[in-house]
């Protein structure tokens, strides 16, 4: 059972999502309808979403008043470290690499390698 104004469905516990300016909210999990004030409490509410969700729901790209796309900006270029290993595809010596922690914190990082000559990419779990 959910608390009054919690934003969760009283029947199934799913998170309720505001999608329109309406007085009722329908649960996407079980279909139960809730009064807006009962589901989210009294007060002002603001509908917001990211640029991707806006395009998905409305079929158009979100833009600022000056016409530029929301989320458009300079592409981030990353400096990559290099290692003197051979590319398994083209045998070029010298690979760019970077690491990411994709597994649990007590396990090693994943190393991603990229060949600057043929753009072959591969990874290795450490």
DSSP file (Angstrom, degrees, kcal/mol; ACC not computed):
  #  RESIDUE AA STRUCTURE BP1 BP2  ACC     N-H-->O    O-->H-N    N-H-->O    O-->H-N    TCO  KAPPA ALPHA  PHI   PSI    X-CA   Y-CA   Z-CA
    1    1 A X              0   0    0      0, 0.0     2,-0.2     0, 0.0     9,-0.1   0.000 360.0 360.0 360.0 138.0    0.0    0.0    0.0
    2    2 A X        -     0   0    0      6,-0.1     2,-0.2     8,-0.1     8,-0.1  -0.618 360.0-109.8 -96.9 155.6    1.4    3.4   -0.9
    3    3 A X    >   -     0   0    0     -2,-0.2     3,-1.8     1,-0.1     5,-0.3  -0.494  46.7 -88.7 -77.4 150.8    1.3    6.5    1.2
    4    4 A X  T 3  S+     0   0    0      1,-0.3    35,-0.2    -2,-0.2    -1,-0.1  -0.396 113.1   9.8 -61.8 128.7   -0.9    9.4    0.2
    5    5 A X  T 3  S+     0   0    0     33,-2.4    -1,-0.3    -2,-0.1    34,-0.2   0.654  89.9 124.3  79.4  15.6    0.9   11.7   -2.2
    6    6 A X  S <  S-     0   0    0     -3,-1.8    34,-0.2    32,-0.3    -2,-0.1   0.717  74.5-122.5 -83.3 -20.6    3.8    9.4   -2.7
    7    7 A X  S    S+     0   0    0     32,-2.2     9,-3.2     1,-0.3     2,-0.3   0.592  75.8 112.1  87.2  11.5    3.6    9.1   -6.5
    8    8 A X  B    S-A   15   0A   0     -5,-0.3    -1,-0.3    31,-0.3     7,-0.2  -0.897  76.2 -99.0-118.8 150.1    3.3    5.3   -6.4
    9    9 A X     >  -     0   0    0      5,-3.2     4,-1.0    -2,-0.3    24,-0.0  -0.420  20.7-146.1 -67.1 134.4    0.3    3.2   -7.3
   10   10 A X  T  4 S+     0   0    0      2,-0.1    -1,-0.1    -2,-0.1    -8,-0.1   0.747  96.2  44.4 -72.4 -24.0   -1.8    2.0   -4.3
   11   11 A X  T  4 S+     0   0    0    -10,-0.1    -1,-0.1     3,-0.1    -2,-0.0   0.941 133.1   8.0 -86.0 -54.1   -2.6   -1.3   -6.0
   12   12 A X  T  4 S-     0   0    0      2,-0.1    -2,-0.1    20,-0.0    -1,-0.0   0.577  90.2-121.4-111.3 -11.5    0.7   -2.5   -7.5
   13   13 A X     <  +     0   0    0     -4,-1.0    -3,-0.1     1,-0.3     3,-0.1   0.483  58.5 148.1  85.4   2.3    3.3   -0.1   -6.2
   14   14 A X        -     0   0    0     -6,-0.1    -5,-3.2     1,-0.1     2,-0.3  -0.340  57.5 -98.6 -68.8 152.7    4.5    1.0   -9.6
   15   15 A X  B     -A    8   0A   0     -7,-0.2    13,-0.3     1,-0.1     2,-0.3  -0.574  37.3-132.2 -72.9 129.6    5.7    4.6  -10.0
   16   16 A X        -     0   0    0     -9,-3.2     2,-0.5    -2,-0.3    11,-0.1  -0.642  18.7-152.5 -84.5 140.3    3.0    6.9  -11.4
   17   17 A X        -     0   0    0      9,-0.3     2,-0.4    -2,-0.3     9,-0.2  -0.950  11.2-133.3-119.0 130.3    4.0    9.2  -14.2
   18   18 A X        +     0   0    0     -2,-0.5     3,-0.1     1,-0.2     7,-0.1  -0.657  36.1 158.6 -74.3 128.9    2.4   12.5  -15.1
   19   19 A X        +     0   0    0     -2,-0.4     2,-0.3     1,-0.3    -1,-0.2   0.591  58.5  17.4-126.6 -20.8    1.7   12.6  -18.8
   20   20 A X  S    S-     0   0    0      2,-0.1     2,-1.6     0, 0.0    -1,-0.3  -0.916  83.1 -94.9-143.4 168.7   -1.0   15.2  -19.3
   21   21 A X  S    S+     0   0    0     -2,-0.3     2,-0.3    -3,-0.1    -3,-0.0  -0.660  77.5 131.4 -85.5  81.6   -2.6   18.1  -17.5
   22   22 A X        -     0   0    0     -2,-1.6    -2,-0.1     2,-0.1    -3,-0.0  -0.828  68.0-123.7-131.0 165.8   -5.4   16.0  -16.1
   23   23 A X  S    S+     0   0    0     -2,-0.3    13,-3.0    13,-0.1     2,-0.3   0.498  94.6  54.3 -89.2  -4.6   -7.1   15.5  -12.8
   24   24 A X  E     -B   35   0B   0     11,-0.3     2,-0.4    12,-0.1    11,-0.2  -0.935  64.9-154.6-129.2 153.6   -6.5   11.8  -12.9
   25   25 A X  E     -B   34   0B   0      9,-2.8     9,-2.9    -2,-0.3     2,-0.5  -0.993  11.5-148.2-125.9 133.0   -3.4    9.6  -13.4
   26   26 A X  E     -B   33   0B   0     -2,-0.4    -9,-0.3     7,-0.2     2,-0.2  -0.879  21.0-120.8-104.3 132.1   -3.5    6.0  -14.7
   27   27 A X     >  -     0   0    0      5,-2.8     4,-1.1    -2,-0.5   -11,-0.1  -0.507  10.5-151.1 -70.1 131.0   -1.0    3.5  -13.5
   28   28 A X  T  4 S+     0   0    0    -13,-0.3    -1,-0.1    -2,-0.2   -12,-0.1   0.659  92.8  52.1 -74.9 -16.2    1.0    2.0  -16.4
   29   29 A X  T  4 S+     0   0    0      3,-0.1    -1,-0.1   -14,-0.1   -13,-0.0   0.926 131.0   2.7 -85.5 -51.2    1.4   -1.3  -14.4
   30   30 A X  T  4 S-     0   0    0      2,-0.1    -2,-0.1   -16,-0.0    -1,-0.0   0.534  90.9-117.7-118.9  -9.7   -2.1   -2.3  -13.5
   31   31 A X     <  +     0   0    0     -4,-1.1     2,-0.1     1,-0.3    -3,-0.1   0.437  58.3 150.5  88.5  -1.0   -4.3    0.4  -15.1
   32   32 A X        -     0   0    0     -6,-0.1    -5,-2.8     1,-0.1     2,-0.4  -0.421  40.2-135.3 -65.9 137.5   -5.8    1.7  -11.8
   33   33 A X  E     -B   26   0B   0     -7,-0.2     2,-0.4    -2,-0.1    -7,-0.2  -0.770  20.6-168.0 -96.0 142.6   -6.8    5.4  -12.0
   34   34 A X  E     -B   25   0B   0     -9,-2.9    -9,-2.8    -2,-0.4     2,-0.2  -0.961  28.9-109.1-127.2 143.3   -5.8    7.7   -9.1
   35   35 A X  E  >  -B   24   0B   0     -2,-0.4     4,-2.5   -11,-0.2   -11,-0.3  -0.538  33.1-125.1 -66.6 138.9   -7.0   11.3   -8.4
   36   36 A X  H  > S+     0   0    0    -13,-3.0     4,-2.6     1,-0.2     5,-0.3   0.893 109.4  47.8 -56.1 -45.4   -4.0   13.6   -9.1
   37   37 A X  H  > S+     0   0    0    -14,-0.3     4,-1.8     1,-0.2    -1,-0.2   0.859 112.6  49.7 -66.7 -35.0   -4.1   15.1   -5.6
   38   38 A X  H  4 S+     0   0    0      2,-0.2   -33,-2.4     1,-0.2   -32,-0.3   0.888 115.6  43.0 -68.4 -39.1   -4.3   11.7   -4.0
   39   39 A X  H  < S+     0   0    0     -4,-2.5   -32,-2.2   -35,-0.2   -31,-0.3   0.878 133.7  15.0 -76.2 -38.9   -1.4   10.4   -6.0
   40   40 A X  H  < S-     0   0    0     -4,-2.6    -3,-0.2    -5,-0.2    -2,-0.2   0.428 102.8-120.2-120.1  -1.2    1.0   13.3   -5.8
   41   41 A X     <  -     0   0    0     -4,-1.8    -1,-0.2    -5,-0.3     2,-0.1  -0.076  44.5 -51.1  83.1 171.2   -0.4   15.5   -3.0
   42   42 A X  S    S+     0   0    0     -4,-0.1     2,-0.2    -5,-0.0    -5,-0.0  -0.413  90.5  62.0 -79.7 157.7   -1.6   19.1   -3.1
   43   43 A X  S    S-     0   0    0     -2,-0.1     2,-0.2     2,-0.0    -3,-0.1  -0.611  87.8 -34.1 121.4-180.0    0.5   21.8   -4.7
   44   44 A X        -     0   0    0     -2,-0.2     2,-0.4     2,-0.0    -2,-0.0  -0.475  50.6-163.6 -77.5 146.0    2.1   22.8   -8.0
   45   45 A X        -     0   0    0     -2,-0.2     2,-0.5     2,-0.0    -2,-0.0  -0.958   4.0-155.5-127.1 147.8    3.3   20.2  -10.3
   46   46 A X        -     0   0    0     -2,-0.4     2,-0.5     2,-0.0   -28,-0.1  -0.987   8.9-144.4-127.2 127.1    5.7   20.6  -13.3
   47   47 A X        +     0   0    0     -2,-0.5     2,-0.3   -28,-0.0   -28,-0.1  -0.758  33.6 158.4 -86.3 129.7    5.8   18.3  -16.3
   48   48 A X        +     0   0    0     -2,-0.5     2,-0.3     6,-0.0    -2,-0.0  -0.992  12.9 169.8-148.7 155.6    9.3   17.9  -17.6
   49   49 A X        -     0   0    0     -2,-0.3     2,-0.1     3,-0.0    -2,-0.0  -0.971  34.9 -96.1-156.3 165.7   11.2   15.4  -19.7
   50   50 A X     >  -     0   0    0     -2,-0.3     4,-2.3     1,-0.1     5,-0.2  -0.274  43.2 -99.3 -80.3 172.4   14.6   15.1  -21.5
   51   51 A X  H  > S+     0   0    0      1,-0.2     4,-2.2     2,-0.2    11,-0.3   0.871 122.0  51.1 -61.9 -39.5   15.2   15.9  -25.2
   52   52 A X  H  > S+     0   0    0      2,-0.2     4,-2.3     1,-0.2    -1,-0.2   0.924 111.6  46.5 -66.3 -44.0   15.0   12.2  -26.1
   53   53 A X  H  > S+     0   0    0      2,-0.2     4,-2.7     1,-0.2     5,-0.3   0.891 110.7  53.8 -64.7 -39.2   11.7   11.6  -24.3
   54   54 A X  H  X S+     0   0    0     -4,-2.3     4,-2.7     1,-0.2     6,-0.4   0.932 110.8  45.5 -60.6 -46.3   10.3   14.7  -25.9
   55   55 A X  H  X S+     0   0    0     -4,-2.2     4,-2.1     1,-0.2    -2,-0.2   0.901 113.5  50.6 -64.5 -40.7   11.2   13.5  -29.4
   56   56 A X  H  < S+     0   0    0     -4,-2.3    -2,-0.2     1,-0.2    -1,-0.2   0.930 118.4  36.7 -62.6 -46.2    9.8   10.1  -28.7
   57   57 A X  H  < S+     0   0    0     -4,-2.7    -2,-0.2     1,-0.2    -1,-0.2   0.847 130.4  28.3 -77.6 -34.7    6.5   11.3  -27.3
   58   58 A X  H  < S-     0   0    0     -4,-2.7    -3,-0.2    -5,-0.3    -2,-0.2   0.567  93.9-128.3-108.8 -11.0    5.9   14.3  -29.7
   59   59 A X  S  < S+     0   0    0     -4,-2.1     2,-0.3    -5,-0.4    -4,-0.2   0.573  77.7  90.3  76.4   8.8    7.7   13.2  -32.8
   60   60 A X  S    S-     0   0    0     -6,-0.4     2,-0.3    -5,-0.0    -2,-0.2  -0.950  80.6-105.8-133.1 155.0    9.8   16.5  -33.1
   61   61 A X        -     0   0    0     -2,-0.3     2,-0.2    -3,-0.1    -9,-0.1  -0.613  36.9-114.9 -80.6 138.2   13.1   17.5  -31.7
   62   62 A X        -     0   0    0    -11,-0.3     8,-2.5    -2,-0.3     2,-0.3  -0.506  39.3-174.0 -70.7 137.6   13.1   19.9  -28.7
   63   63 A X  B     -C   69   0C   0      6,-0.3     6,-0.2    -2,-0.2     2,-0.1  -0.966  24.1-119.3-134.7 150.3   14.6   23.3  -29.6
   64   64 A X    >   -     0   0    0      4,-2.9     3,-2.5    -2,-0.3     6,-0.0  -0.390  44.2 -96.9 -76.2 164.2   15.5   26.4  -27.7
   65   65 A X  T 3  S+     0   0    0      1,-0.3    -1,-0.1     2,-0.1    -2,-0.0   0.784 125.4  58.9 -55.6 -27.5   13.8   29.7  -28.6
   66   66 A X  T 3  S-     0   0    0      2,-0.1    -1,-0.3     1,-0.0    -2,-0.0   0.498 121.5-107.0 -82.0  -1.1   16.8   30.7  -30.8
   67   67 A X  S <  S+     0   0    0     -3,-2.5     2,-0.1     1,-0.3    -2,-0.1   0.288  74.9 132.6  99.7  -9.8   16.3   27.5  -32.8
   68   68 A X        -     0   0    0      1,-0.1    -4,-2.9    -5,-0.1    -1,-0.3  -0.487  62.9-103.2 -77.1 148.4   19.2   25.4  -31.6
   69   69 A X  B >   -C   63   0C   0     -6,-0.2     3,-1.5    -2,-0.1     2,-0.3  -0.405  33.7-110.2 -69.6 142.2   18.5   21.8  -30.6
   70   70 A X  T 3  S+     0   0    0     -8,-2.5    -8,-0.1     1,-0.2     3,-0.1  -0.578 107.0  19.1 -69.0 131.1   18.3   20.9  -27.0
   71   71 A X  T 3  S+     0   0    0      1,-0.3     2,-0.4    -2,-0.3    -1,-0.2   0.302  93.4 128.6  89.1  -9.1   21.3   18.8  -26.1
   72   72 A X    <   +     0   0    0     -3,-1.5    -1,-0.3     3,-0.0     2,-0.3  -0.640  29.0 125.3 -80.4 135.6   23.3   19.9  -29.1
   73   73 A X        -     0   0    0     -2,-0.4     2,-0.2    -3,-0.1     3,-0.0  -0.932  64.5 -42.3-167.0-173.9   26.7   21.2  -28.3
   74   74 A X        -     0   0    0     -2,-0.3     2,-0.2     1,-0.1     3,-0.0  -0.462  65.2-111.0 -67.7 135.7   30.3   20.7  -29.1
   75   75 A X        -     0   0    0     -2,-0.2     2,-0.5     1,-0.1    -1,-0.1  -0.469  32.1-118.3 -68.0 135.7   31.2   17.1  -29.4
   76   76 A X        -     0   0    0     -2,-0.2     2,-0.5    -3,-0.0    -1,-0.1  -0.626  26.3-159.5 -78.7 125.2   33.4   16.0  -26.5
   77   77 A X        -     0   0    0     -2,-0.5     2,-0.4    -3,-0.0    -3,-0.0  -0.915   7.6-152.6-106.6 132.1   36.8   14.8  -27.7
   78   78 A X        -     0   0    0     -2,-0.5     2,-0.5     0, 0.0    -2,-0.0  -0.848  12.2-132.2-107.8 137.1   38.7   12.6  -25.4
   79   79 A X        -     0   0    0     -2,-0.4     2,-0.4     0, 0.0    -2,-0.0  -0.749  29.9-153.8 -80.5 128.0   42.4   12.3  -25.2
   80   80 A X        -     0   0    0     -2,-0.5    18,-0.1    18,-0.1     2,-0.1  -0.826  10.8-123.7-107.2 143.8   43.2    8.5  -25.1
   81   81 A X  E     -D   97   0D   0     16,-1.3    16,-2.6    -2,-0.4     2,-0.3  -0.436  28.6-136.7 -74.9 158.2   46.2    6.9  -23.6
   82   82 A X  E     -D   96   0D   0     14,-0.2     2,-0.3    -2,-0.1    14,-0.2  -0.877  15.0-166.3-121.2 154.1   48.3    4.7  -25.9
   83   83 A X  E     -D   95   0D   0     12,-2.2    12,-2.4    -2,-0.3     2,-1.9  -0.989  30.5-118.5-136.5 144.7   49.9    1.3  -25.4
   84   84 A X  E     +     0   0D   0     -2,-0.3     2,-0.3    10,-0.2     9,-0.1  -0.459  69.5 123.5 -84.4  67.3   52.6   -0.4  -27.5
   85   85 A X  E     -     0   0D   0     -2,-1.9     9,-2.8    10,-0.1     2,-0.3  -0.863  62.0-109.9-120.6 158.1   50.4   -3.5  -28.4
   86   86 A X  E     -D   93   0D   0     -2,-0.3     2,-0.3     7,-0.2     7,-0.2  -0.678  28.5-114.0 -91.5 143.0   49.5   -4.8  -31.9
   87   87 A X     >  -     0   0    0      5,-2.3     4,-1.7    -2,-0.3    -1,-0.0  -0.575  19.2-141.1 -69.0 130.0   46.0   -4.6  -33.3
   88   88 A X  T  4 S+     0   0    0     -2,-0.3    -1,-0.1     1,-0.2    -2,-0.0   0.697  97.8  44.6 -68.7 -16.0   44.7   -8.1  -33.7
   89   89 A X  T  4 S+     0   0    0      3,-0.1    -1,-0.2    31,-0.0    -3,-0.0   0.920 132.7  10.0 -92.3 -53.7   43.0   -7.1  -37.0
   90   90 A X  T  4 S-     0   0    0      2,-0.1    -2,-0.2    30,-0.0    -1,-0.0   0.457  90.5-125.6-110.2  -2.7   45.6   -5.1  -38.9
   91   91 A X     <  +     0   0    0     -4,-1.7     2,-0.2     1,-0.2    -3,-0.1   0.615  51.4 159.1  67.4  14.9   48.7   -5.7  -36.8
   92   92 A X        -     0   0    0     -6,-0.1    -5,-2.3     1,-0.1     2,-0.6  -0.486  39.9-128.5 -66.0 136.1   49.3   -1.9  -36.4
   93   93 A X  E    S+D   86   0D   0     -7,-0.2    -7,-0.2    -2,-0.2    -9,-0.1  -0.797  76.6  51.0 -93.3 124.7   51.5   -1.3  -33.3
   94   94 A X  E     -     0   0D   0     -9,-2.8    22,-0.6    -2,-0.6     2,-0.4   0.506  62.0-164.7 114.8 100.4   50.1    1.3  -31.0
   95   95 A X  E     -DE  83 115D   0    -12,-2.4   -12,-2.2    20,-0.1     2,-0.3  -0.879  16.4-132.2-112.9 143.3   46.5    1.2  -29.6
   96   96 A X  E     -DE  82 114D   0     18,-2.7    18,-2.8    -2,-0.4     2,-0.3  -0.673  34.5-178.9 -83.7 147.5   44.5    3.9  -27.9
   97   97 A X  E     +DE  81 113D   0    -16,-2.6   -16,-1.3    -2,-0.3     2,-0.3  -0.990  20.0 177.9-148.3 158.9   42.8    2.7  -24.7
   98   98 A X  E     - E   0 112D   0     14,-1.8    14,-3.2    -2,-0.3     2,-0.3  -0.960  20.8-133.2-150.2 161.5   40.5    3.8  -21.9
   99   99 A X  E     - E   0 111D   0     -2,-0.3     2,-0.3    12,-0.2    12,-0.2  -0.865  15.6-175.3-121.2 153.4   39.0    2.1  -18.9
  100  100 A X  E     - E   0 110D   0     10,-2.2    10,-2.9    -2,-0.3     2,-1.1  -0.992  29.2-126.0-142.8 147.2   35.5    1.9  -17.4
  101  101 A X        +     0   0    0     -2,-0.3     8,-0.1     8,-0.2     4,-0.1  -0.787  46.4 150.9 -93.7  94.4   34.2    0.3  -14.2
  102  102 A X        +     0   0    0     -2,-1.1    -1,-0.2     6,-0.2     2,-0.1   0.677  55.9  55.2 -99.4 -22.2   31.3   -1.8  -15.6
  103  103 A X  S    S-     0   0    0      5,-0.4     7,-0.1     1,-0.2     4,-0.0  -0.362 106.7 -55.1-101.9-175.4   31.3   -4.6  -13.1
  104  104 A X    >   -     0   0    0     -2,-0.1     3,-2.0     1,-0.1    -1,-0.2  -0.133  56.1-106.1 -61.9 160.7   30.9   -4.5   -9.3
  105  105 A X  T 3  S+     0   0    0      1,-0.3    -1,-0.1    -3,-0.1    -2,-0.0   0.739 116.8  58.9 -63.7 -25.3   33.4   -2.4   -7.4
  106  106 A X  T 3  S+     0   0    0      2,-0.0    -1,-0.3     0, 0.0     2,-0.3   0.442  98.1  74.0 -86.6   3.3   35.3   -5.3   -6.0
  107  107 A X  S <  S-     0   0    0     -3,-2.0    -4,-0.1     1,-0.1    19,-0.0  -0.725  91.3 -92.1-109.5 164.1   36.2   -6.5   -9.6
  108  108 A X        -     0   0    0     -2,-0.3    -5,-0.4     1,-0.1    -6,-0.2  -0.088  43.8 -95.0 -70.3 170.5   38.7   -5.0  -12.0
  109  109 A X        -     0   0    0     17,-0.2    17,-2.4    -8,-0.1     2,-0.5  -0.411  31.9-115.1 -81.9 160.6   38.0   -2.4  -14.7
  110  110 A X  E     -EF 100 125D   0    -10,-2.9   -10,-2.2    15,-0.2     2,-0.5  -0.862  26.8-148.3 -95.3 129.7   37.2   -3.2  -18.3
  111  111 A X  E     -EF  99 124D   0     13,-3.1    13,-2.2    -2,-0.5     2,-0.5  -0.874   6.9-157.7-102.2 127.1   39.8   -1.9  -20.7
  112  112 A X  E     -EF  98 123D   0    -14,-3.2   -14,-1.8    -2,-0.5     2,-0.3  -0.912   7.8-163.2-106.5 126.9   38.7   -0.7  -24.2
  113  113 A X  E     -EF  97 122D   0      9,-3.3     9,-1.9    -2,-0.5     2,-0.4  -0.849   5.7-172.5-109.9 145.0   41.2   -0.7  -27.0
  114  114 A X  E     -EF  96 121D   0    -18,-2.8   -18,-2.7    -2,-0.3     2,-0.5  -0.990  19.6-136.3-140.2 128.7   40.9    1.1  -30.3
  115  115 A X  E  >  -E   95   0D   0      5,-2.5     4,-1.6    -2,-0.4   -20,-0.1  -0.726   7.0-154.4 -83.8 124.8   43.2    0.9  -33.3
  116  116 A X  T  4 S+     0   0    0    -22,-0.6    -1,-0.1    -2,-0.5   -21,-0.1   0.693  91.8  50.1 -71.5 -16.7   43.9    4.4  -34.8
  117  117 A X  T  4 S+     0   0    0      3,-0.1    -1,-0.2     1,-0.1   -22,-0.0   0.937 129.6  11.2 -86.5 -52.6   44.6    2.9  -38.2
  118  118 A X  T  4 S-     0   0    0      2,-0.1    -2,-0.2   -26,-0.0     3,-0.1   0.436  92.4-125.3-109.1  -0.8   41.6    0.6  -38.8
  119  119 A X     <  +     0   0    0     -4,-1.6     2,-0.2     1,-0.2    -3,-0.1   0.641  51.2 160.5  63.9  17.7   39.3    1.7  -36.0
  120  120 A X        -     0   0    0     -6,-0.1    -5,-2.5    -5,-0.1     2,-0.4  -0.514  20.6-163.5 -66.9 133.8   38.9   -1.9  -34.7
  121  121 A X  E     +F  114   0D   0     -7,-0.2     2,-0.3    -2,-0.2    -7,-0.2  -0.943  17.4 158.0-122.5 145.3   37.7   -1.9  -31.1
  122  122 A X  E     -F  113   0D   0     -9,-1.9    -9,-3.3    -2,-0.4     2,-0.3  -0.971  23.0-138.0-155.8 164.4   37.8   -4.6  -28.5
  123  123 A X  E     -F  112   0D   0     -2,-0.3     2,-0.3   -11,-0.2   -11,-0.2  -0.856   5.9-161.4-129.0 162.4   37.7   -4.9  -24.7
  124  124 A X  E     -F  111   0D   0    -13,-2.2   -13,-3.1    -2,-0.3     2,-0.5  -0.986  18.4-134.1-144.0 130.2   39.4   -6.9  -22.0
  125  125 A X  E      F  110   0D   0     -2,-0.3   -15,-0.2   -15,-0.2   -16,-0.1  -0.745 360.0 360.0 -84.9 127.2   38.3   -7.5  -18.4
  126  126 A X              0   0    0    -17,-2.4   -17,-0.2    -2,-0.5   -16,-0.1   0.399 360.0 360.0-100.6 360.0   41.1   -7.0  -15.9
